[in-house]
Amino acid sequence: MNLFPSIKWLAPCILLSFFFIAFTRYILSQPLSQMVQDSHEYEKIEIIKNAADLDSIAKEHRAFTGSLRTACWENSKIVPGRDPERWRYDAVGNVVARKLVGCEGVLCHEYDHIIPYSKGGKTEVENCQLLQTRVNRLKGADDNNPERNHLYSAAYSFNGNENLLGSKRI
């Protein structure tokens, strides 16, 4: 018969209490000024994290959301004889493919602010246009003349026999 059935738990409890006492002594041995300074450092870290969150929010407001991109796509001119869900003309007349966003090719496009964001342009459908990536990168914020922007185009035209990106002929 075991007189002390829970004695096996005694050693871990004693060990844990020694660690607790040692930790408490360490904390109490720290000067109060050090503890306050550590607290201020923690607050600085929190402020930096909040500033990073604000920066990401600002970037989100500059980028076109999915619904704005869809509306911008719908407002662009349809390529005759092609699936309008896959093919459109950009603002200067280049054919672009819906799935090719932000890449570097003749069918690639980006969603661009007509009035540049840096000049107070809003991120809304009325200020959105499709532009071939090359055109958008070369035009810059100061040049929004469609006739001049057409000179930046990497020209490509359909002859009606292509089956690019698996699109179905209509």
C-alpha positions as CSV (number, residue, x, y, z in Angstrom):
1,M,0.0,0.0,0.0
2,N,1.3,3.4,-1.0
3,L,1.0,6.0,1.7
4,F,1.9,8.9,-0.6
5,P,0.1,8.2,-3.9
6,S,0.9,11.6,-5.4
7,I,4.6,11.8,-4.4
8,K,5.6,11.4,-8.0
9,W,4.3,14.9,-8.7
10,L,6.2,16.4,-5.8
11,A,9.6,16.7,-7.6
12,P,8.3,18.6,-10.7
13,C,6.4,21.0,-8.5
14,I,9.4,21.7,-6.4
15,L,11.5,22.2,-9.5
16,L,8.9,24.6,-11.0
17,S,8.7,26.6,-7.8
18,F,12.5,27.0,-7.8
19,F,12.3,28.3,-11.4
20,F,9.5,30.7,-10.4
21,I,11.5,32.0,-7.5
22,A,14.6,32.5,-9.6
23,F,12.7,34.3,-12.3
24,T,11.0,36.6,-9.8
25,R,14.3,37.5,-8.2
26,Y,15.7,38.3,-11.7
27,I,12.8,40.5,-12.5
28,L,13.0,42.3,-9.1
29,S,16.8,42.7,-9.5
30,Q,16.3,44.8,-12.7
31,P,16.3,48.6,-12.0
32,L,13.0,50.3,-12.4
33,S,14.5,52.6,-15.0
34,Q,15.4,49.6,-17.2
35,M,11.9,48.2,-16.9
36,V,10.4,51.5,-18.0
37,Q,12.9,51.8,-20.9
38,D,12.0,48.3,-22.0
39,S,8.3,49.3,-21.9
40,H,9.1,52.4,-24.1
41,E,11.0,50.2,-26.6
42,Y,7.9,47.9,-26.8
43,E,5.7,51.0,-27.5
44,K,8.1,52.1,-30.2
45,I,7.9,48.7,-31.9
46,E,4.1,48.9,-31.7
47,I,4.2,52.4,-33.3
48,I,6.5,51.1,-36.1
49,K,4.1,48.2,-36.7
50,N,1.1,50.6,-36.9
51,A,3.0,52.8,-39.3
52,A,3.8,49.8,-41.5
53,D,0.0,49.0,-41.4
54,L,-0.8,52.5,-42.5
55,D,1.7,52.3,-45.4
56,S,0.1,49.0,-46.6
57,I,-3.3,50.6,-46.4
58,A,-2.1,53.6,-48.5
59,K,-0.7,51.1,-51.1
60,E,-4.0,49.3,-51.1
61,H,-5.8,52.5,-52.0
62,R,-3.4,53.2,-54.9
63,A,-3.8,49.7,-56.4
64,F,-7.0,48.9,-58.3
65,T,-9.1,46.2,-56.5
66,G,-10.6,43.2,-58.2
67,S,-14.0,44.8,-58.7
68,L,-12.4,48.0,-60.1
69,R,-10.3,46.0,-62.5
70,T,-13.4,44.1,-63.7
71,A,-15.2,47.3,-64.2
72,C,-12.2,48.9,-66.0
73,W,-12.0,45.8,-68.3
74,E,-15.7,46.0,-69.1
75,N,-15.3,49.7,-70.0
76,S,-12.5,49.0,-72.5
77,K,-13.2,48.5,-76.2
78,I,-14.0,45.0,-77.4
79,V,-11.9,43.3,-80.0
80,P,-14.3,42.3,-82.9
81,G,-14.4,38.6,-83.5
82,R,-12.7,37.7,-80.2
83,D,-14.1,36.6,-76.9
84,P,-14.7,39.8,-75.0
85,E,-14.0,38.1,-71.7
86,R,-10.5,37.4,-72.9
87,W,-9.5,40.2,-75.3
88,R,-9.8,44.0,-75.3
89,Y,-8.2,47.0,-76.7
90,D,-6.1,49.2,-74.4
91,A,-6.5,53.0,-74.3
92,V,-4.2,53.4,-77.3
93,G,-5.5,50.6,-79.4
94,N,-3.3,47.7,-78.5
95,V,-4.8,44.2,-78.2
96,V,-4.4,42.8,-74.6
97,A,-5.3,39.5,-73.0
98,R,-7.2,39.5,-69.7
99,K,-5.0,36.9,-68.0
100,L,-1.7,38.6,-68.9
101,V,-1.5,41.3,-66.2
102,G,1.8,43.0,-65.2
103,C,4.0,40.9,-67.5
104,E,6.3,42.1,-70.2
105,G,4.9,41.1,-73.5
106,V,2.9,42.5,-76.4
107,L,-0.4,41.1,-75.1
108,C,0.3,42.0,-71.5
109,H,-1.4,44.9,-69.8
110,E,-1.7,46.9,-66.5
111,Y,-4.4,49.0,-65.0
112,D,-3.4,52.6,-65.1
113,H,-4.6,55.8,-63.5
114,I,-5.6,58.3,-66.3
115,I,-4.9,61.2,-63.9
116,P,-1.8,59.9,-62.1
117,Y,-2.2,58.9,-58.4
118,S,0.9,61.1,-57.7
119,K,-1.0,64.1,-59.1
120,G,-4.1,63.5,-57.1
121,G,-5.9,61.0,-59.3
122,K,-8.4,58.8,-57.5
123,T,-8.4,55.0,-57.6
124,E,-11.8,54.7,-59.2
125,V,-13.4,53.3,-62.4
126,E,-13.6,56.7,-64.0
127,N,-9.9,57.2,-63.6
128,C,-8.9,53.7,-64.8
129,Q,-7.6,52.6,-68.2
130,L,-6.1,49.5,-69.7
131,L,-2.6,50.0,-71.0
132,Q,-0.1,47.6,-72.6
133,T,2.6,47.2,-70.0
134,R,5.3,48.6,-72.2
135,V,3.2,51.7,-72.9
136,N,2.5,52.2,-69.2
137,R,6.1,51.9,-68.2
138,L,7.4,54.2,-70.9
139,K,4.8,57.0,-70.7
140,G,5.4,58.0,-67.1
141,A,3.2,60.2,-64.9
142,D,3.6,63.3,-67.1
143,D,2.5,61.9,-70.5
144,N,-1.0,60.8,-71.0
145,N,-1.5,61.7,-74.7
146,P,-2.9,58.7,-76.5
147,E,-1.4,59.7,-79.8
148,R,2.1,59.9,-78.4
149,N,1.6,56.8,-76.2
150,H,0.8,54.8,-79.3
151,L,4.4,55.3,-80.3
152,Y,5.5,53.3,-77.2
153,S,3.4,50.3,-78.3
154,A,4.8,46.9,-79.1
155,A,2.5,46.5,-82.0
156,Y,0.6,43.3,-82.7
157,S,-2.5,42.7,-84.7
158,F,-4.8,39.8,-85.1
159,N,-5.2,38.3,-88.6
160,G,-8.1,36.0,-87.5
161,N,-6.2,32.7,-87.5
162,E,-4.6,32.8,-84.0
163,N,-5.6,30.6,-81.2
164,L,-3.7,32.4,-78.4
165,L,-4.1,31.3,-74.8
166,G,-6.6,28.7,-75.8
167,S,-9.2,31.3,-76.8
168,K,-12.1,30.1,-78.8
169,R,-13.0,31.9,-82.0
170,I,-16.4,33.4,-82.1
